Structure formats: structure tokens, C-alpha cells
Amino acid sequence: MKGCHQRFFGGNCSAKCSINCINNSCHHVEGHCSGGCNAGWIGSNCSQVCPDGHHGVNCSDTCSSYCLADTCDHVTGVCVFGCDDGYKGQLCRERCDYSWYGKNCSMECYTNCINKSCHYITGNCLGGCKPGWIGLNCSQACEKGLYGPNCSETCSEFCKIHIDCNHIDGKCSTGCRSGYTGSKCDRKCVDGLYGQHCSYACSSCLNDKCDPVDGVCVMGCDDGYTGQRCDKSCDAGVFGKNCSDKCNANCKDQSCDHRYGNCTKGCGAGWMGFNCSTECTFGWHGEDCLKACSGNCANKTTCNRFNGTCSGGCETSFTGEKCDRNIAILMPAPSDSSASDVPYGYITGLVVSIIFNVFQCGVLIAARRHYMKRGENSSPHYMSHGNQTTATTDDTHTYQELNTSANINSYQNLSFGSDL
């Protein structure tokens, strides 16, 4: 007896084997799949699909637990409705790549996550947040007034707008209040500076120390200055620390330097020195002691240091309050002479005296010039002869040097007879 063809079974071999049978091969009488079922099917004639959650040959494979609704194709195991969050691939057996998460791994981790690392399902940052950010996925900026890692730092109170700073690095976005500097306004102005941006220099504060905010001098003023900021010079007539010292009364107009007290307009009559506290030295008088006494006060005494007068009288032949007039030159004509009498003898003597002195000076000057010319060729030798000195040279020329007196303070007294 001959059996049915491979794909048929039953009476007259008219029934077809199940397409789910492996190779469409079944028992030629009963029709059960003798070689087993194709993947995804079970039963004697392979007519039943795999139960939920199973697939493959004899339904021996389990669907991925990450298939959405735990449902997969009974034949291939492909997740019919896609994957749970955090997984990818047809069978949903692959986790999301680094820095990706969510449905079908289609979402990128937030850039505020440290190293851009987040949970593959939820997207929560695994290593924490970068400075300035908080929240599970580091998507929230710090609250106003806070900054830095985990928003744990407080903005400087010296930001120009209170507690207003960059939430990441703490920099004061609107600048600093007066007296402070730095990107975070966390440094006081250095000594000597104050105000907005520390751009103003302290005035004449002692030790250069002033309040960094308003410039008020905290230790007082340098000598010669006053005011809260020590920006005012002492008033006229005073000087020194706290402007408490008076200029010396001997200063002209009582005017002195507001810092040191030296007399700026010079000294009054009779005084000299830095602050006009020193009396004129012997032989001098007047303002700043710049005027010389006449030198003719009696007994070689000095003159009054204030006005130059000789309080003890004059030396012989001199007169006047300052003893600066010669009596002989100023001698008037005799009182019994008539108005028509002329003192010809007095005038003649004075003229002769002047001519004689001029002549002597001319001779002396001529002789000295001659010496200088002759001295280029020979050296003179001097011999003393009483009141004369003779100079001789190698060429036997002889010159006589005149002995004259050049004292400009001496005067020649003339005697005049009563019969002139």
C-alpha cells in the first residue's frame, strides 16, 4: 500500500498538512506534524500560537521583559508595541547608549548633568549637577541669591543690586557697591582707594587710610589738612596737625605753609629763618635780615635789627639815624658868609681830590696791563725800596708800581681857612 504525498494526509490523501508543520510535513493518516512545528506554533497539528510572553520553536523562548505590555511576536519575539523606556532594538534587549535615555532611547541627557551622564530610563543625572543647577535632571537654575555647586553658595551682599549674581559663578552682573571690587564684589578697596570701582584716591588721610565706601579718613588727617575726608587745607594763619598750630607772628602777613609752618611770604623786619624765629645776625636788619647796617654805629656796635638805626650814636664823621651820612661831605657854608659868597676853596679841594684819585687808579691799571703783556716773554723779579717796589726783567726794563690806597669807605677831610 502506498502512502500520501508528503504534504497531504487522510482518505484519498485529500487533506493538506498544516503550513505550521516543519517543511509542511505531517502524518499521512492523522495529519499531525510528525517533524514538529514551525516557530511560534504548538499542538499536534501546529495550529495553536504560542501563549503570551513566549515565542519561537515549541514556544520555548520568552519575550523580553522590556517589551511594552510584555507582548512580542509569537514567531520572531519582536516587541509588537515597542520597548519600555531605556531600551532599544527589535527585541528590546539593548539598553540606551551613554547620554541617551527614555522611549526608544530617543532623548539626550541634559547638558547640566556632570559629564552628561544620566539614568537610561528616567534621565536623572547620575553624577550630580554642574554649578548653578539643581533638580533630578539638573534642569532648574539656582534661586535668586544662590549660586555654585548644588546652589550652596550665597551671592555677595556687596553686589550693586543686593543678592543679584550669576547663578553659576557668583559674579555680580550689575557691578559692586561703593568700597568693593572683584568679579564677586568680595574684596574691599585697598588702602588709599575708595568709592565705586575703588576708583577714587583717599585725600590727605593719615597713613593713607580712609573708609572704602565714602572716603572718610579713619585715623585723622595729615598735617595741614582738615575735614572728614581731609580734603581741605588749614585756614590762613594756622598749620600742622588738626590745624591747631598758629603761624609765627614774625611771618609777613602771618602767612605760613599749612603743613610745615614755614613763612611763605618771608619774614617781618628783624627776623629770619625757616619760620622766622631767628633774630638777625650782627650787621643786618630789615625784612628777612637782607639789609646791611651802615657799619658806622658808635663803638662798632650793630644797628637796630628792625629799622637799621644806631641807638648808641655814630662813629666820628658820620651822622643820621642810620649813621649813613658823612659829615665832611654834608658840611654847610659858614653861617656869617653873605649869600653872594661862594665856597670856592671847598669845591676846589673836592674836585682836586677826585681828580687825583682817578689819576692814581688810571696809572695803576695801565701798569698792570703792561706787566701782563711783558710777562709772556720774561718773568719779573721784585726788589723792595722803602715805600716803592721795583720790578726788573731780563731785558733790563724797569717798572715802578705805585702804592695806593683803595679803601672806598675812607674820606679825605679838608680844612678850610676862615678867610675863604
C-alpha angles and dihedrals in degrees: 000000000000121000128228124277114276096263098043138065143172134047112353085358088267099138120086122229116245114275086226091066114102107264088356087277121148142159108288093226109031099024098227115146102261094186096047134254132301116252113291097028137092139173133082092287094027095244098131124084120226115274117256113291094027136090143156134053110354085354086275096140122083122224116246112272087227094063109116109256087005088271126138137162108280091222107039102018091233111154103250098203097034132254136313115255112288097031137089142180130073092282093038092230096125123086121223117276120254113294093015129098147156134046111009086347087277097137125083121222115254115269089230090068112102107258086358089272120152141158110281093227107033102024092230112154109256100197097039132254133306116251112290097029136090138172134082091288095027093243097130123086119223117273117261111285095028132088145157134048110359086352087277098140126083123224115248115270087222095067107121090245105043115255092353109133140132108285092222107046104008096241113157102245095199098041132251137305118251113290098028136088142175130083089282094037089236098129128078120227112272119251111290097031135081145158135046110359087354086273099141125081120226112249122234094320120160109262087000091276121144136153107280092222107046104008096242109157108247098195100036132258136309114254112288099028137093141177131077091287093033089236097131125082119228116274118259113286098028135076146162133047111009086349087276099137123083122226113252112273087230092066112105108259085357087273118152140157109282091225108039106016097236112149107257097193096042131252132308121246114301098021140090141162138077095314098012094256096125121088120231114274123242113299098019136094145160132054111352086356089271097138121084120226115243091252090226100097113131117274091011091284123155123255129251104289092219103050106004096243122146105235093185097051133255138295117259114291094022132097142169131082089285095035089237099130124085113227095210094056092045095045109133126220118274111282094232094057118108122246090252094055114103121202092233093160093055093048093045092051093049093049092047090050092052093047091049093051092047090050092052092051091049093052092048093050092048092050093050092050090050091051091053093053094047093044091072092073103030142020117239124233120209128217124185120229112175108282093353132075119208121205118203129187136192092267090057096244112148128209129187119215114210119229107223136162118238100184103140093191095062123089131196114241113218125206118215126195119233089237094068 
